[in-house]
Amino acid sequence: MNICFLMYPWEDIDPENDTSLALIHECVKRNHGVALCSPANLTIRNSVTNAFCTVIKRMDKVSSNLKTFYKQAELREEMLPLAGFDVIFMRANPPLDPIMLNFLDSVKDDVFIVNSLQGLREANNKLYTAAFGDSHSNIIPTTHVSKNKNYLVKQIKESAADKMILKPLNGFGGSGVILIEKSAMSNIKSLLDFYVTNSDGTSNYVILQEYIKGADQGDVRILLLNGEPIGAMKRIPGNDDHRSNVSAGGSVAKHSLTKEEKALCKQIGPKLVKDGLYFVGIDVIGGKLVEVNVMSPGGVTYMNKVYKTKIQCKVIDFVESKVLDQLEAFNRRSRLRNEVANA
């Protein structure tokens, strides 16, 4: 099997904690062909979608240690057609690049893409969680999305809570997430000016969200594969930051899914699979869904360390099974078509 990881450059990888590296390492261990390319390296040659790829040379012996593997890996550069791969594994950091998806549209029927292009288009921003909320469900916190500053101020004033969370619609890794309090209303308008209004006169959407009780104790990152939870960890904020993201200084701890969290996964899992979102990270606080991470969900290396497991093995097992299913379906169609043609 040949797999292309569409992601950030090799030199930007954190060899100790990088989920993408753990997935790459598992593929190389299984003797799959592995290449990397960044969205900026997509190109079209003679009407065929190609990529300037960094190819990992096959290794006679693959170290079990991620840092050693990263250091020992030999790389070469080559332009390769994307339709020649069996799998394209999407691991690019947010925000989603629509031009990247336009390139990939030309090969989506030839290659198994994790996650699907349509699913990425629908779920790459924080509005996707609204699809799981309705009048009969209480799995998402009360949420307002707007660029109307007067409306946002009104919602803050009318909220029964003393605290709310404000964040940019297209942020990631905890960037731009702030805690606002009614006791500091004099600062709210200037904050909204900063978040909503750009220097060129354009404006941005922001999310104003109910502050969930217990959020100061951290959140839970759950990884789902094909709609089922395969790992979870508690993320605890640092001493000087309300955000629990590890990239923002948070720490991790073991976590067993609660009854509410299991029910949440069961409720949203079928829609994720239906949308082609096979490998997903969700953030949960107090049993409520806060975010769905579909582009490059992380946490594998941290969960592996905490639980002494290898989550990447389950992920690559799944990818292999999907490619095999597609190959068998193709062979079956070819066989039946030949039968009809020869009748």
N, C-alpha and C positions, 0 to 999 in steps of 0.2 A: 504494500500500500504506500502511496506517496501523498504526503500531507504538506500543505502550505499554511503557515501561520501568518495571518495578516495582522501585524502588530507594530509596536515601537521597535526601534533599532536594537540590535544585539548588544551594543555597548551601553544601552540604557537599562539593561536588565540588572536587578538586584539578585546576585547569584545565591543568596542565602534565603530570601523570602519570596521569590517571584513565582506565582502560580503558573504563568506561561512557561517558565523554564522547567517546572516540574512536569508539565504535560509534554513538552518537547523531549525531555529526558526519558520519559516512559516510552515515547514513540521510537527513539533511537535504540533503546534497550531491546525493543521488539523487532529491530532491524527494518523498520519502515524508513523510506526515504523522507527526509525532512528539509524543508526550505522555509525561509522567512522573507517577508517583504513588508515594507511600510506603505500606507496609502499613497504617499507621494511618489512611490516607485512603480505605480501602475502605468501602463502605456498600451498603445495599439500599434501593431506592426502588420502591415499588409492585411488590414481589416480583421486581425485576430488580436484578442486581448492578451497581453503579456505582462510580465512583471520583472523588474530587475531584482533578482532574488539573491539572498545569502544562503548558500547551500551548505549544510553540515555534512562533511565527508563521513562515510560509514566507518565505524570503529570496530576493530577486532575485539577489544575489551572495553566495556563501558563502566566507568567508576559508579559505584552506588551513591557516592556523595555528590550533591548538587554543585557545590562550589568547585570541587575537583573536576567534575564533568565540564563545567563552564570554562574552566581554565585550560583543559586539555583539548577541547573541541577545535578541530581544524575547519576553516571556512573557505569557501571560494565563491566568487560572484559570477552569475550567469543570468541572461535573459531567458525566461521560460514561459511557455503558453499556459495560462491558468486552467484551460480545459483539459490539460494533460494530467492534472492532479486528481486523485480520488476524493480528497477532502480539502476544503478551505476552512480553517479554524479561525474565526474572528476573535482577535484579542487586542484590537486597537483601543486606545483610551478614548473616553468621551471628550468633547461632544462628537456626535456622529457626523461624518463627512458625507453629504449626499452625493458628491461627485464619485466617491469611492463605490457607493452602491450602484451608480449608473454604469460604471465599468463592469461590476460583477453581474449585472442583469444579463449580460451576454453569455454567461457561463452557468447560470443557476440551474439549467436543465441538464447539464453535463456533470456537475460536481455536487457532492453532498456538502452543504454549507452550514456550519454551526456558528451562530444561530441563523435562521432563515432571513433573507433580505426583507421580506414583508414584515416579519416579526420585529426586526430591528427598526424598521421605519415606524411601526406603531408604538413600540415600547421604549425607544431610546430616551425619551424625556420623562419627567416625573408626573406627567399627566396620565400616564398609563394606569397608575394605581386607581384612578377614578373609575376605571372599567370594572373594578371588583366591588364597588360600593353601590348599594341601592337601598330602597326604603325598608327592605327586610334584612339588611346586613349591617353589622356594626364593626367591620373588620378594618376600616380605615379611619384615621382621625379626621375630625372636621377640618375641611380644607377650603381655602379661597385662593383663586389664581386670577391675577389682574395686573394691569399696568396703570389703572386709575388710582392715583394716590389718595384722592378724597374718599373713594370707596374703601380703600384699605385702612385708612385712619378710622373710618366709621366702624369697620368690623372689629378693630382693636378695642375701641371704646365700648362697643356693645357686648364684647365677649365676657362671659361669666368668669373666665379665668384671669388671673393676674399676670400670667406669662403666655407668650406665644413664640413660635419658631418662624423666622423669616429666612428665606433662601432663594437664590436665583434659580430659574427654571432649568437652566442648562449646566448647573454646577456638577462637580463630581469629586469624590474623595473627601467630602466634608468641606470643600472650599466654599466660602461665602455664607456658611450657615451661622446665623447668630440668634441669640436668645434676647427677646425684647420684653420689657416689663412696663405695665401701666404707670408705675411710679416714675418712669422716665419718659413720659409722653412728650416733654419738651424737645427730646432728641429724635422722636420718631419721624417727623417730617424731613429732617435733614438726612436721616438714614434712607428714607424712601427716595429722596432726590438722588442720592448716590447710587442706589440699586436700580432705579427705574430709568432715570434720564441720562442719556449719553451726551458727550460734549458736542456731537454733531447734530443734536436735536432729535435723534431717534430715541426710542424707548424700549425697555425690556420688560418682559413678564416676570413677576416674582410670585413665590408661593408663601402664603401666610397660613400656618397650620396650628391646630390645637396643640398645646404643650401637654404631653401625656405624663401623668403622674408616674414617677420612678425613672424618668428619662435621665435624671442626674446620676443614676446608678449605672447607666450604659444601655446598650441595645444588644440584640441577638442577631448575628449573621447566620443565615441558613442557606446552604447550597442545595439546589434541587437539580436532579438529573432525570430527564424524561418525566417530569412532574412529581417525582418522589424525592423526599429529603435524603441526602447522603452524608450530611455532616453539619455540625452547628458549633458555634462558639459564642461566648459572652464577650462583648467588647466594652471595656471599662475606660471612661475618660481619664485623662491625666489630671494632675492636681490643678493646673492653671488653664484648663480648657473644658468647655461643656461638651465638645464633640468626642465621640467614642471611636472614630475612625483610627485605625492603626497608623495611617499616614499622617494623622494629626496629633500623634503622641499617645494614643490610647494603648492599652494592654489587653491581652486575651486570657480567657480562663475557660475551663470545661463548662459545658452546659448540656443538660438533658432536656429534650423538648417537652414542654408542658402539654396538657390536654388541649388547651386553647391553641397552641402553636401547631400541634398535629392537625387539628380541625381546620386551621387556616391553610396549611399546605394542601390538605385534601380538597379544600374548596377552590383554590386557585390553580392547582396542578393541571386539571384538564384543559383550561383555557391556555395556559402556557404551551402545552403540547400542541394544541390546535393551531396556535400561532407560530409554531415551529421554533419555539424558544426552549431548547432542550437543556442547555446548561445555564443556570440562572442563579444569582445570589439575591436573596431578599433580606431586608432589614426590618426587624420587628421590635416594637417596644410595647410592653404591657399587653401582648396578644394582638396588637394592631399592626397592620402592614404600613410601613412608612415609605419604603422605596423598593423598586424592582431594578436590579442591575443586570443588564443583558449583554453588554458589550465586552467587558473583560472582568467578570466577577472574580474576586480574589478571596483568599483565606485558606487555600488548600495546604500551603506549607505550615501555616500556624496550626491548623486542625491536625495535621499529621504529627506535629511535635507534641501537641497536647494529648492526643488519643493514641499515639504510637500506631498509626494506620497509614495507608497509602491510597488516598482518595483518587489520585490521578489514574490508578489502575482501573477503577470503575468507569471513569470517564472514557478512557481509550477502549475499554471493552465494549462500551455502548457504541462508540463511533465505528469500531470494526464491524459490529453486528449490523448497523445501518447500511454500511457499504456493501456487506455481503447480501443483505436483503435486496438492495437495489440491483446488484449484479445478477442475482437469481431471477428477479423479475424481468430484467432485460433479456436474459437467456431464454426464459420461458416465452416471452413475446416473440423473439426471433424464431424459436422452434415452431410455434403455432403459425406464424406468418409463412414460414417455409412449407408447412403442411398444406396450408390453403393454396399457396402459389403452385405447388406440385400436384394439386388435385386434378 
